[in-house]
Amino acid sequence: MSLENKGQTAEITGTVTKSFLNKLKAKWQLDSLVQVLAVLAVFALTGSTVVYIRKFLFAFLEFGEATPFWLKAVTYILFVFPAYQLLLLAYGFLLGQFRFFWEKEKKMLSRMGRLFQKKD
């Protein structure tokens, strides 16, 4: 590949990245690309932390290969899933995106609540 082609590839890649970030900015109704990057950082930090928490929790409970999948799944849902939601808010607060994540949490809780409402 010639230097000219490398420059074109870098330009195209930069354009695609900016286009992707701008699409996220519009979808999430954010004001700047810095906010988009902060939101993505919150998701990355939260995901990484939850992996660590799950490993710690499963080791603490002495879950291993012999532990039934259903028990691991129930434990994950009861402990790790709520931890993920709280960590989103905590990291969102630390990175100045609490309002964004609080609105997402309220929407998710509302949808989950509808699952348990009695149908007429």
C-alpha positions in Angstrom: 0.0 0.0 0.0 1.4 3.4 -0.9 1.7 6.3 1.4 -1.1 8.0 -0.5 -3.4 5.0 0.0 -2.6 4.9 3.8 -3.5 8.6 4.1 -6.8 7.9 2.3 -7.5 5.0 4.6 -6.8 7.0 7.7 -9.1 9.8 6.4 -11.9 7.3 5.7 -11.5 5.7 9.1 -11.6 9.1 10.8 -14.7 10.0 8.9 -16.4 6.7 9.7 -15.5 7.1 13.4 -16.8 10.7 13.5 -20.0 9.6 11.7 -20.5 6.8 14.2 -20.0 9.1 17.2 -22.3 11.7 15.6 -25.0 9.0 15.2 -24.7 8.1 18.9 -24.7 11.8 19.8 -28.0 12.2 17.9 -29.5 8.9 19.2 -28.7 9.7 22.8 -29.6 13.4 22.4 -26.2 14.5 23.8 -24.7 18.0 23.3 -21.1 17.1 22.3 -18.8 14.3 21.2 -17.1 14.6 24.6 -20.3 13.5 26.2 -20.5 10.6 23.8 -17.0 9.5 24.8 -17.8 9.9 28.5 -20.9 7.7 28.1 -18.9 5.1 26.2 -16.2 5.3 29.0 -18.9 4.7 31.6 -20.1 1.6 29.8 -16.6 0.3 29.5 -15.7 0.9 33.1 -19.0 -0.6 34.3 -18.6 -3.7 32.2 -15.0 -4.2 33.4 -16.0 -3.7 37.0 -18.9 -6.1 36.8 -16.6 -8.9 35.4 -14.4 -8.4 38.4 -17.3 -8.4 40.8 -18.7 -11.6 39.3 -15.4 -13.4 39.6 -15.0 -12.2 43.2 -18.6 -13.2 44.1 -18.5 -16.6 42.5 -15.1 -17.3 44.1 -16.5 -16.2 47.5 -19.5 -18.5 47.1 -17.1 -21.2 45.9 -18.9 -21.7 42.6 -17.0 -23.9 40.3 -17.5 -26.2 37.3 -19.7 -28.5 39.4 -22.1 -25.6 40.3 -25.3 -25.9 38.3 -25.8 -23.3 35.7 -29.3 -22.4 37.1 -27.7 -21.4 40.4 -25.0 -19.3 38.7 -27.7 -17.6 36.6 -30.0 -16.8 39.6 -27.0 -15.5 41.6 -26.0 -13.3 38.6 -29.5 -11.9 38.2 -30.0 -11.3 41.9 -26.6 -9.7 42.7 -24.5 -8.8 39.6 -27.3 -7.3 37.5 -28.3 -4.8 40.2 -24.6 -4.0 40.8 -24.3 -3.2 37.1 -27.1 -0.7 37.3 -25.7 1.0 40.4 -22.2 1.1 38.9 -23.6 2.8 35.8 -25.0 5.6 38.0 -21.8 5.8 40.1 -19.5 6.0 37.1 -21.9 8.3 35.3 -21.8 10.6 38.3 -18.0 10.5 38.4 -17.8 11.3 34.7 -20.5 13.9 34.7 -23.2 11.9 32.9 -25.4 11.0 35.8 -28.5 12.6 34.3 -28.1 10.6 31.1 -27.8 7.3 33.0 -30.6 8.2 35.5 -33.0 8.7 32.6 -32.0 5.4 31.1 -32.4 3.6 34.4 -35.9 5.1 34.9 -36.9 4.0 31.4 -35.6 0.5 32.1 -37.3 0.1 35.5 -40.5 1.3 33.9 -40.3 -1.3 31.2 -39.5 -4.0 33.8 -42.4 -2.9 36.0 -44.7 -3.4 33.0 -43.7 -7.1 32.9 -45.1 -7.6 36.4 -48.2 -5.6 36.0 -51.5 -7.4 35.9 -53.0 -7.5 32.4 -56.7 -6.6 32.1 
